[in-house]
Amino acid sequence: MLVLITYDVSTTSREGRRRLSQVSKKCLNYGQRVQNSVFECILDATEFRRLRFELEAIIDETTDSIRYYKLGDKYKTKVEHVGAKSSYDMEGPLIL
């Protein structure tokens, strides 16, 4: 399923900037960045639970937030892109 993950991490402190970097790196391990704090991730249910657990262990729930949008398996008809920075097909062939 495609999961859209958005986050807002407070960066007013050194710890906040560190958390922001950790959240970003964790999301990069699972998907592709489509906006500064927005990632598209193709995950199965187990991967989604693991990623959610890992992200929520990083953030400070009093100052930061994460939103998960589960777009399902038929996401290609639900996502439209206009403008620069087109994304790549995460399920397509990988040519090295």
N, C-alpha and C positions, 0 to 999 in steps of 0.2 A: 504494500500500500504506500501511497505517497503521503508523507507527513510534512506539512509546512511548519517550521519552527521559527518563532520570532522572539526576541528577547530585548530587554531594556535593563542594563546593569549600570548602577550609579558609579561614576568615575571621579567623584570628588575627592577620593582618597587613594593612596597607593594600593591598598588592599582591593578597592573597587576596580582599579585598572588591571590588577592581576587577575581578578575574577573574570573580567571581560575577556581577557586574553585566553583564559582557560576554557570558558564557554565557547568561544569562537573555535579554538583548536579541537575541542571535543566534537562540535558539530561538523567540522571539516572531515573528521574521521568517518562520518556516516553519510555525508551528502555534499551538495554543492551550494556555495554562497550565491544567492541571486540578488540580494541587496545588502547593505552594510550589516544589518542585524537580522537577516532573514535567510534561512536555509531550506532547501528542498531535499528531503531524504526519502529514499525508497527503502522501506524496512518491513520485516515481518513482525509479528506480535511480540516475539521474544526480544528482538533487537530494539523495538520501540520501548519496551519496559526497561531494558538495560540502559538505553540512552537517557530516558527520563530520570531514572534513579541517579545516574552519574551527573547529569546537569543539576538536579535539585540538591545534590550534595555539595555543589560548588557555590551556588548563589546564596546571598543573604536575603531571606524572604521578607525582611523588614524594609529593604531598599530596592531590591531587584525584582524583576518579573520575567516569566517565560510563558508563551502561549503556544499551544499545540493545535494544529488544524489537520484533522485526519481526512484526506481527500479520497481515500480508498484506492481500489485497483483500476478504476476507469477514469483516472485523473486526466488523461490526455484530452478528453472532451471538456474538462472543467477549467483548464489553464490556458490563458491567452497571453501572449507577450507582444509588446509594442515597443520599439525603440532599440537603443544600444544594448550591448552586453547580452546577446542571445545566449541561452543555456545550451548545454549539450545533452544528448539523449543518454540518460544514465543506464538505460536497459539495452541500448544498442551495442553493436560490436566495438570492442576496444582494439585499436590498431596501434601497435608500437613501432 
